[in-house]
Amino acid sequence: MGTRRILSEPGDRRPAKAPTAEVDQLNELGDALDGRRGESQQRIARRGVEWIGLLLAKNQDYGDSVFKQPRLVPTATVGDAILVRITDKIERLESIVLQGPMVENESFEDTIRDLGAYCLLYLARPKGVGISNDQCPMSNVQP
């Protein structure tokens, strides 16, 4: 793992402390945020940074609770618990589409944002928690 400057300004001498692949991704993100990769990529990057910021703030507020063993269902894995939350968001989307919002602060976009956040949290769960990456937990579910 080499080190490079991350999104550095000219003359910045601070070395990066991230793996090279992450540095490259951050530099690409910086290019997108600055508009050097086109308008649509700038829009995607801005929304992504906003979304990640919100997710990190919520994670800090809740003290990593999403990655803890469910207390009321101790036989469920952390991955299982996150999949239940994903299922809840999908059902909420269906309800909003079919019946409209039932609560004042329940918008389609907010629910999409929450769904995406839980998908990212599932992918970011600690290794060995929940199902392995090559298993599909829904393979035995009937439509």
NUFIVEX-178003 format. One record per residue (C-alpha): residue number from 0; z, y negated, x negated. Coordinates in nm, 2 decimals. Layout:
<atoms>
pos|z|y|x
NUM|Z|Y|X
...
</atoms>
This chain:
<atoms>
pos|z|y|x
0|0.00|0.00|0.00
1|-0.11|-0.33|-0.15
2|0.02|-0.67|-0.05
3|-0.19|-0.96|0.06
4|-0.12|-1.30|0.21
5|-0.11|-1.29|0.59
6|-0.28|-1.57|0.77
7|-0.20|-1.79|0.47
8|-0.29|-2.15|0.43
9|-0.48|-2.26|0.12
10|-0.23|-2.28|-0.17
11|0.03|-2.06|0.01
12|0.18|-1.83|-0.26
13|0.40|-1.62|-0.04
14|0.31|-1.25|-0.07
15|0.27|-1.04|0.24
16|0.52|-0.76|0.30
17|0.31|-0.56|0.54
18|0.07|-0.26|0.48
19|-0.29|-0.36|0.40
20|-0.42|-0.24|0.73
21|-0.17|-0.45|0.92
22|-0.25|-0.75|0.70
23|-0.62|-0.70|0.78
24|-0.55|-0.68|1.15
25|-0.34|-1.00|1.14
26|-0.61|-1.18|0.95
27|-0.87|-1.07|1.22
28|-0.63|-1.19|1.49
29|-0.60|-1.52|1.31
30|-0.98|-1.55|1.30
31|-1.00|-1.47|1.67
32|-0.72|-1.72|1.76
33|-0.90|-1.99|1.56
34|-1.22|-1.92|1.75
35|-1.41|-1.78|1.45
36|-1.49|-1.46|1.63
37|-1.63|-1.62|1.95
38|-1.48|-1.76|2.27
39|-1.41|-1.43|2.44
40|-1.23|-1.29|2.14
41|-1.03|-1.61|2.12
42|-0.93|-1.57|2.49
43|-0.83|-1.21|2.44
44|-0.63|-1.29|2.12
45|-0.44|-1.58|2.30
46|-0.35|-1.36|2.60
47|-0.25|-1.08|2.36
48|-0.02|-1.29|2.15
49|0.13|-1.44|2.47
50|0.18|-1.09|2.61
51|0.33|-0.95|2.29
52|0.57|-1.25|2.27
53|0.69|-1.19|2.62
54|0.73|-0.82|2.55
55|0.93|-0.88|2.23
56|1.15|-1.13|2.41
57|1.22|-0.89|2.70
58|1.29|-0.61|2.45
59|1.54|-0.83|2.27
60|1.71|-0.93|2.60
61|1.74|-0.57|2.72
62|1.86|-0.44|2.38
63|1.60|-0.17|2.33
64|1.72|0.00|2.65
65|1.37|0.13|2.72
66|1.40|0.35|2.41
67|1.74|0.50|2.50
68|1.80|0.83|2.67
69|1.82|0.78|3.05
70|2.19|0.80|3.15
71|2.14|0.91|3.51
72|1.88|1.17|3.42
73|1.99|1.30|3.08
74|1.73|1.58|3.08
75|1.45|1.33|3.09
76|1.30|1.21|2.76
77|1.25|0.85|2.68
78|0.88|0.91|2.71
79|0.93|1.07|3.06
80|1.13|0.76|3.17
81|0.86|0.52|3.05
82|0.60|0.73|3.23
83|0.80|0.70|3.55
84|0.80|0.32|3.51
85|0.42|0.33|3.45
86|0.39|0.53|3.78
87|0.60|0.28|3.96
88|0.37|0.00|3.84
89|0.06|0.19|3.95
90|0.21|0.24|4.29
91|0.30|-0.13|4.31
92|-0.06|-0.22|4.23
93|-0.18|0.01|4.51
94|0.06|-0.15|4.75
95|-0.05|-0.50|4.65
96|-0.41|-0.41|4.69
97|-0.37|-0.24|5.03
98|-0.10|-0.45|5.19
99|-0.06|-0.76|4.98
100|0.24|-0.87|4.79
101|0.57|-0.78|4.96
102|0.79|-1.01|4.74
103|0.72|-1.37|4.66
104|0.72|-1.32|4.28
105|0.50|-1.00|4.29
106|0.15|-1.09|4.19
107|-0.14|-0.86|4.10
108|-0.16|-1.01|3.75
109|0.22|-0.98|3.68
110|0.20|-0.62|3.78
111|-0.10|-0.56|3.55
112|0.09|-0.73|3.27
113|0.39|-0.51|3.33
114|0.18|-0.20|3.34
115|0.02|-0.28|3.01
116|0.36|-0.35|2.86
117|0.49|-0.01|2.96
118|0.18|0.15|2.82
119|0.24|-0.02|2.49
120|0.61|0.07|2.50
121|0.51|0.44|2.56
122|0.29|0.43|2.25
123|0.56|0.25|2.05
124|0.84|0.49|2.14
125|1.02|0.66|1.85
126|0.83|0.96|1.70
127|0.94|1.29|1.85
128|1.05|1.13|2.17
129|0.87|1.25|2.48
130|0.55|1.45|2.47
131|0.34|1.49|2.16
132|0.03|1.28|2.13
133|-0.21|1.56|2.21
134|-0.04|1.67|2.53
135|-0.12|1.53|2.87
136|0.20|1.52|3.09
137|-0.01|1.49|3.40
138|-0.21|1.81|3.35
139|-0.02|2.00|3.62
140|0.00|1.71|3.87
141|-0.20|1.76|4.20
142|-0.39|1.46|4.34
</atoms>
